Amino acid sequence: MHFDPELLPVYRDGIGPAVETDCGYTANRVDLQEFNGKVCDQILADIKQSAFVVADFTGHRQNVYFEAGFALGFGLKVIFCVRAGSVEEAHFDTRQYNHIVWSDPADLRAKLKARIIATVGHRQPT
């Protein structure tokens, strides 16, 4: 997702809780990690280790498109999300994917929880 400070509540109150609290997975956003090295390398390494990827296209940043494609190339499930009013701006090649269209973080959390459970399943405790 775009690292715009305006979207941080979307991650903290929507994506993070849906992934972690509601579905039992670990949510990971690179700008909230401590590491040495290049951001792009860390993102690709994190994607390779993921069970699935949540890609929010709000703001239509090219890196989000690249990272979603990278994950698809690894055979991972990618959950496409976008804020209401922005889906029409989605690039042609991705409009064919079923996007979660959300209005606020709570709406995204509820919809994302349902999509994760339906397509990936709830993580079983180890």
C-alpha positions, 0 to 999 in steps of 0.5 A, a space after each residue: 500500500 501507499 505509505 502516505 501517512 493518511 493511510 496509516 490508520 487503514 493499515 492499523 485499524 483495518 488490514 492489521 487487525 483483520 489479518 492478525 486478530 481476526 484470521 490469525 496470521 502475522 501482518 507485515 508492512 515494511 515501513 514499520 519494520 527495523 532492518 538494514 538494507 534496501 527497502 525493495 529487497 526487504 519487500 521482495 523477501 517478505 513477499 517470498 515468505 508470505 502465505 498471501 498478500 494484501 495489496 491496497 491500490 489506493 493512490 495507484 502507486 506503481 510499486 503496489 502493482 509490481 509487488 502484487 504481480 511479483 506475488 502472483 508470479 510466486 503463486 501466492 494469493 493476492 487480495 486486491 483492495 482499493 478505497 471507494 471512488 478509486 476503483 475506476 482509476 485501477 489500471 486495465 490489467 488489474 481491473 479484472 480482479 475482484 477488488 475489496 472496495 472499502 469506505 473506512 478502516 472498519 469496513 475494510 477490516 470486515 470485508 478483508 476478514 471475510 475474504 481471507 477466511 473464504 480464500 486462504 482460511 483461518 490460520 490454525 495455531 501451531 
